[in-house]
Amino acid sequence: MKTKFVFLVFVIYAVLLSACQIAQPPVTEPAIEQPTSVSQSTDTAIPKNTALPTETPKPANTPLPAGVLFRDDFNGELQPGWEWENENPAKWTFTNDGWLQIIGEHDALLGENRQSNLLWYPLPSGDFIITVHLKTKPFENFQQAAIFIYEDAENYITINRGYCSPCATGGNGFYMDYKIAGETGNYNVATEAEDVYLRLESQDNTISGYYATELDNWQRLGRFGNFFQFKKVGIGVSNVRAANDVVGQFDYFEVSQP
């Protein structure tokens, strides 16, 4: 019995030992994944400072030619220096092609000492020349579009494109009238021209009036001694009590030196 017990123990021991020797699968350690190299994005280039937009340059006023003291071409606005007298905005405007248009009304400066839409500019001291380019078509007594050198009802000079049937012209013409310290005078010449130039010149104590139907083809209308220092020049249009309106359009106004 003892021998069998020993043998049984030995068998059990052998079985256990054999079991322990069965190959175990090797323990595989998880591979540590190495981080792949990620390409680093370079910094986005910082844009350079963009120049700020500049304002669109405004056209500069064209320099006046030598000897020209003031000029207005009436391109949509009046140049600084003008002064309205008895303005009626309903009766004046700028045309699309750059003319100052004035529609005449009843009163006349040389009759009532009052006129609507008179436009005045100060005269320089010393000698001067006043020039306008004008379109008008007067057709009733005593319609006119004029230049005035004016101080008061006793001291004035005017040259105009007008209409006067009782005058030597028999109707359409150029007219120059003056009154200086009670001394009066007038000159006239017939014309049918509607596109004209008018000029008043003060030089060497003499005032002369000129007209032209072509640029710079001046004809003297009248001349007399100047005994008064005028301070302002004006342009205007008047019906002078005619039943219908006359229209005057001024292309430019210029003050220059002789």
C-alpha positions as CSV (number, residue, x, y, z in Angstrom):
1,M,0.0,0.0,0.0
2,K,2.7,2.3,0.9
3,T,4.4,1.7,-2.4
4,K,1.2,2.5,-4.4
5,F,0.7,5.7,-2.4
6,V,4.2,6.8,-3.2
7,F,3.7,6.0,-6.8
8,L,0.5,7.9,-7.0
9,V,2.1,11.0,-5.5
10,F,4.9,10.7,-8.0
11,V,2.5,10.5,-10.9
12,I,0.5,13.6,-9.7
13,Y,3.8,15.5,-9.3
14,A,4.9,14.6,-12.8
15,V,1.6,15.7,-14.3
16,L,1.8,19.1,-12.5
17,L,5.4,19.6,-13.6
18,S,4.6,18.8,-17.2
19,A,1.7,21.3,-17.1
20,C,4.0,24.0,-15.9
21,Q,6.3,23.4,-18.7
22,I,3.7,24.0,-21.5
23,A,4.9,26.9,-23.6
24,Q,3.0,30.0,-22.8
25,P,2.5,32.5,-25.6
26,P,5.0,35.3,-25.2
27,V,3.5,38.4,-23.8
28,T,3.6,40.9,-26.6
29,E,4.0,44.3,-25.3
30,P,2.0,46.9,-27.3
31,A,4.2,48.7,-29.7
32,I,4.5,52.3,-28.7
33,E,3.5,54.3,-31.8
34,Q,6.0,56.9,-32.3
35,P,4.5,60.2,-33.3
36,T,4.9,60.9,-37.0
37,S,6.5,64.1,-37.9
38,V,3.8,66.5,-38.7
39,S,4.9,69.3,-41.0
40,Q,4.3,72.6,-39.2
41,S,2.6,75.1,-41.3
42,T,4.6,78.2,-41.6
43,D,3.0,81.5,-40.4
44,T,0.8,83.1,-43.1
45,A,2.7,86.1,-44.4
46,I,1.5,89.2,-42.9
47,P,0.2,91.5,-45.6
48,K,2.2,94.6,-46.0
49,N,0.5,97.9,-45.2
50,T,-1.7,98.9,-48.0
51,A,-1.6,102.6,-48.8
52,L,-4.8,104.3,-47.8
53,P,-6.9,105.5,-50.7
54,T,-6.3,109.1,-51.5
55,E,-9.0,111.6,-52.3
56,T,-9.6,112.2,-55.9
57,P,-7.8,115.5,-56.5
58,K,-10.2,118.4,-57.3
59,P,-9.4,120.2,-60.4
60,A,-7.6,123.4,-59.6
61,N,-8.8,126.7,-60.9
62,T,-7.1,127.5,-64.2
63,P,-4.7,130.4,-63.6
64,L,-5.9,133.6,-65.0
65,P,-4.0,135.0,-68.0
66,A,-1.7,138.0,-67.3
67,G,-3.7,141.2,-66.9
68,V,-7.0,139.4,-66.1
69,L,-8.2,140.3,-62.6
70,F,-11.4,138.3,-62.5
71,R,-13.3,136.0,-64.8
72,D,-16.5,133.9,-64.4
73,D,-17.4,131.4,-67.1
74,F,-20.7,130.6,-65.3
75,N,-20.1,126.8,-65.3
76,G,-22.8,125.8,-62.8
77,E,-21.9,128.2,-60.0
78,L,-21.0,131.8,-59.4
79,Q,-17.4,132.7,-58.6
80,P,-16.8,134.3,-55.2
81,G,-17.2,138.1,-55.1
82,W,-20.6,138.5,-56.8
83,E,-23.5,140.1,-55.0
84,W,-27.1,139.8,-56.0
85,E,-29.4,142.8,-55.8
86,N,-33.2,142.2,-55.8
87,E,-32.6,138.5,-56.5
88,N,-35.5,136.5,-57.9
89,P,-34.3,132.8,-58.1
90,A,-37.3,131.9,-60.3
91,K,-36.0,134.2,-63.0
92,W,-32.4,133.1,-63.3
93,T,-30.5,129.8,-63.8
94,F,-27.4,128.2,-65.3
95,T,-28.0,126.5,-68.6
96,N,-26.7,123.0,-69.3
97,D,-24.1,124.3,-71.7
98,G,-22.7,126.8,-69.2
99,W,-24.4,130.2,-69.6
100,L,-26.0,132.4,-66.9
101,Q,-29.6,133.0,-68.0
102,I,-31.6,135.9,-66.7
103,I,-35.2,136.5,-67.6
104,G,-36.1,140.2,-67.6
105,E,-38.8,141.7,-65.4
106,H,-40.7,145.0,-65.3
107,D,-38.5,147.4,-63.4
108,A,-35.4,149.0,-65.0
109,L,-32.4,150.3,-63.1
110,L,-32.3,153.5,-65.2
111,G,-36.0,154.2,-64.8
112,E,-37.1,153.1,-61.4
113,N,-33.7,153.0,-59.8
114,R,-34.5,149.3,-59.2
115,Q,-34.2,146.1,-61.1
116,S,-34.5,142.4,-60.3
117,N,-31.6,140.0,-60.5
118,L,-28.8,142.6,-60.8
119,L,-25.5,140.9,-60.3
120,W,-22.7,143.2,-59.0
121,Y,-18.9,142.9,-58.8
122,P,-16.5,145.4,-57.2
123,L,-14.4,147.4,-59.6
124,P,-10.6,147.6,-59.1
125,S,-9.0,151.0,-58.6
126,G,-7.4,152.6,-61.6
127,D,-7.9,151.6,-65.2
128,F,-10.0,148.6,-66.1
129,I,-11.8,146.7,-68.9
130,I,-15.2,145.0,-68.5
131,T,-16.1,142.4,-71.1
132,V,-19.1,140.0,-71.6
133,H,-20.2,137.5,-74.2
134,L,-23.9,137.7,-74.5
135,K,-26.8,136.1,-76.4
136,T,-30.2,137.9,-76.4
137,K,-33.1,138.6,-78.8
138,P,-35.0,141.7,-77.7
139,F,-38.2,142.4,-79.6
140,E,-40.1,145.1,-77.8
141,N,-39.4,148.6,-76.5
142,F,-37.2,148.9,-74.5
143,Q,-35.9,145.5,-73.7
144,Q,-32.2,145.1,-73.0
145,A,-29.4,143.0,-71.7
146,A,-26.7,145.2,-70.3
147,I,-23.4,146.0,-68.5
148,F,-23.8,148.8,-65.8
149,I,-21.1,150.9,-64.2
150,Y,-23.3,152.4,-61.5
151,E,-23.2,154.6,-58.4
152,D,-26.6,156.1,-58.2
153,A,-29.4,157.6,-60.4
154,E,-27.2,160.6,-61.2
155,N,-24.0,158.7,-62.0
156,Y,-24.0,155.7,-64.3
157,I,-22.8,154.2,-67.6
158,T,-24.4,151.4,-69.5
159,I,-23.9,149.6,-72.8
160,N,-26.5,147.1,-73.9
161,R,-28.0,145.0,-76.7
162,G,-31.5,146.2,-76.8
163,Y,-34.6,147.3,-78.8
164,C,-35.8,150.9,-79.4
165,S,-38.1,151.6,-82.3
166,P,-38.2,155.4,-81.6
167,C,-34.4,155.5,-81.8
168,A,-32.3,156.1,-85.0
169,T,-31.8,152.3,-85.1
170,G,-35.5,151.7,-85.7
171,G,-35.5,148.8,-83.3
172,N,-32.6,146.3,-82.7
173,G,-29.3,147.8,-81.9
174,F,-26.4,148.5,-79.5
175,Y,-27.0,151.3,-77.1
176,M,-24.7,153.3,-74.8
177,D,-26.1,155.8,-72.2
178,Y,-24.4,157.7,-69.5
179,K,-25.1,160.3,-66.8
180,I,-22.3,161.9,-64.9
181,A,-23.0,164.7,-62.5
182,G,-26.0,165.8,-64.6
183,E,-24.3,165.5,-67.9
184,T,-26.0,162.9,-70.2
185,G,-25.3,161.4,-73.5
186,N,-26.1,158.4,-75.7
187,Y,-24.8,156.5,-78.7
188,N,-26.4,153.7,-80.8
189,V,-25.9,151.6,-83.9
190,A,-28.3,149.2,-85.5
191,T,-27.7,145.4,-85.5
192,E,-29.7,142.2,-85.8
193,A,-27.0,140.1,-84.2
194,E,-28.1,138.0,-81.3
195,D,-24.6,136.6,-80.3
196,V,-22.6,139.6,-79.3
197,Y,-19.8,141.0,-77.2
198,L,-20.0,144.2,-75.0
199,R,-17.1,146.1,-73.4
200,L,-16.6,149.1,-71.2
201,E,-13.1,150.5,-70.8
202,S,-11.8,153.1,-68.4
203,Q,-8.4,154.4,-69.3
204,D,-6.6,157.8,-68.9
205,N,-9.7,159.4,-67.4
206,T,-11.8,158.4,-70.4
207,I,-14.6,155.8,-70.6
208,S,-15.2,154.0,-73.9
209,G,-17.9,151.6,-75.0
210,Y,-17.3,148.9,-77.5
211,Y,-19.3,146.1,-79.2
212,A,-18.4,143.2,-81.4
213,T,-20.3,140.5,-83.4
214,E,-17.1,138.5,-83.8
215,L,-14.6,137.8,-81.0
216,D,-12.1,140.6,-80.7
217,N,-13.4,142.5,-83.7
218,W,-14.2,145.5,-81.5
219,Q,-16.0,148.6,-82.7
220,R,-16.1,151.7,-80.6
221,L,-19.6,153.0,-79.9
222,G,-19.0,156.0,-77.7
223,R,-16.4,157.8,-75.6
224,F,-16.5,160.6,-73.0
225,G,-14.4,162.0,-70.1
226,N,-14.6,160.2,-66.8
227,F,-15.2,162.5,-63.9
228,F,-16.4,159.9,-61.3
229,Q,-14.6,157.0,-59.6
230,F,-17.1,154.2,-59.9
231,K,-16.9,151.3,-57.4
232,K,-19.0,148.5,-58.9
233,V,-20.0,146.9,-62.2
234,G,-23.1,144.9,-62.9
235,I,-24.9,142.8,-65.4
236,G,-28.7,142.6,-65.8
237,V,-31.7,142.0,-68.1
238,S,-34.9,144.1,-68.1
239,N,-38.2,144.3,-70.0
240,V,-38.3,148.0,-69.2
241,R,-42.1,147.8,-68.9
242,A,-42.6,145.8,-72.1
243,A,-45.5,143.4,-72.1
244,N,-43.4,140.3,-72.7
245,D,-40.2,138.9,-71.2
246,V,-36.8,139.1,-72.8
247,V,-34.1,136.5,-72.1
248,G,-30.4,137.3,-71.8
249,Q,-27.7,134.6,-71.6
250,F,-24.2,135.5,-70.4
251,D,-21.3,133.2,-71.5
252,Y,-18.6,134.9,-69.4
253,F,-17.8,138.0,-67.5
254,E,-14.3,139.4,-67.3
255,V,-12.5,142.2,-65.5
256,S,-9.0,143.0,-66.8
257,Q,-6.4,145.7,-67.0
258,P,-5.8,147.7,-70.3
